């Protein structure tokens, strides 16, 4: 059993009343935003196999920049992504591009943009997927052009600033 002195408790005088700004998460969602109007048409020469419509061996689509933006309206988060990409060959030479497309979506989020605190939006785990759509415009059985569409998968976290009132002691060992 330890010794206790009822005359002096050296931590009681160190408690401070503070207000701390913190974030309270109001919604989280896994979201997929899709390009409404595909980019194109582009010629298939050197990019797609005209008989199968598949990307030629050694070519790949490379995202060079993603610029996300956000707007908050009552109960909704409006997202926009400006994506720049290109098609490159195995040597790294650009075959097509750079191309820039804008993908947008609106995600319902009850409580967003309401109340006295600021709404804070975070997007993470952003992944871009592409789809090349070969087209036979003259209907002769050979693909002569293609369109590019893309989708963006991401995790959306929306929080509201709140203020907590806390009583905390300052440390007695600095």
N, C-alpha and C positions, 0 to 999 in steps of 0.2 A: 504494500500500500504506500502510495506516495504522500508527500507533504503538501497540503493545500493551505493557503493563507486566505482567510476571508477578508482581510483588510485591503488587498490590492490584486486586481486582475489586470495585468498589463495589456491585454488585447482589447478589453472593452472600450478603451479610449481611442482605439485605432479604427473603429468602424466608420465608414463614410457612406452617405446616401448619394448615389449616382444614378444618372439616367444614361443608358447605353442604347445606341442605335444598332439594331440587328435586322436580319432578314427572316421573314416567315414565308416559307414556300406555299404558294396557293395552287399551283398545278404543275404537273410534269407529264409529258407525253412523248411517245416516239412518233415522229411525223415523217411523211413522205410527200415532198413537193415535186410536181411534174411540170415540165415545159409544155405549155398549152399549144403553141404553134411550133412544129419542128423546123429546124434550120435546113435550108436547102432550097431547091434541088442542087446537087453537085454531080458532076460527071464521074463515072466509075473508073475511068482510065487510071491504072496504077494503084487503085485503092481497093476495089472489089473485084472478085471473080465474076465476070458477066453471066456465066452459066449457073452458078450456085448462089450468088449474092453475098458470099462470105468475104470477110476482110482477108486480103492476101497475106500469106505467111511473112512474118518479120515486121509487120506493121502493128502499131499500137496507138491508142488514144491517150494523150498525156494532158492532164489538167495543169495549167501553168499558173492560174490565180483563181481564188474564190474570195469575193468581197461580199460578206453578209451585211445586211442592214435590217432594221426593225422599226416598226411603228406600233404604238399601243393606243387603242381606242377602248371605250368602255366594254368590258367583257370579251375582248378579242385582241389577239396579237397578230399583226400583219408582218410577214417576213418576206424579204427579197434577197436573192443571191445573184450576183453577177459573176458568171463563170467564164473564164477564158481557157480554151483548150486547143490542141492541134493534133494532127495525125503525123507521126514520124515513122521513118523506116528503121531497120536494125542498126544502121550507121549513125542514127540520130539526126538525119536530115529531115526537115519539115516537108511533108508531101502535101498537106492541106492545112491552112490556118496561118496565123492564129485566128480563131473564131470566138466571138463573144456573144453569149446568150444571157437572158435574164429570166430567172425562175422565181415565181412568187406564190404565196399562199396566205390564207388567213386561218388561224387556229382559234376556236372558241376556248376561252379561259375565264370562267366565272370569277369576278373580283378584280380582274386586271384593269388598270386605269381608273379605279374607283378609290375613294377614301383620301385621307390627308397625306399618306406616305407615297413615296415615289415607287413606281413599278420597275423592277429590275429583271431583265431578260438575259438568259444565258443559253447559248446553243453549243452543243459539243457532240463528239463522235460523228462529224459530218462526213458522209460518204457519197460520192457521185457515181452513178451508173449510167452507161450509155446504151443506146439501141440504134443500130443502123438499119434503116428500112429501105431495101432495094425496090426499085420501081421499074416496070416494063412499060414505058409510056406509049410506044408504038405497037404493043401487043404482038411482038414477033417471037416471044419466048426467050429473049435475051434482055437482061437487066441493063438499062442504059443510064440510069440516074439513081440517086439515093437521097434520103433525108436522114437527119440525125435528130433524135430526141434524147432527153436525159431526165433522170429523176435524182433527187437529193434526199437521202435518208439522214435524219439527225434526231438528237434528243433535245427537247425544249424544256427548260426549267424557268418558271416564272415565280418571282417572289415580290413581296410587298415590304417596304421598310416599316418597322415598328420600333417603338421605344419601350424599353424595359426599365423599371425602377428596381435597383438592387441595393442591398446593404452589403458592403464588402470591407474586409479588413485589409489594411496595408501590411505587407510582410514586416515582421519584426527583425528579420535578419536581412539586411540590405544586400 
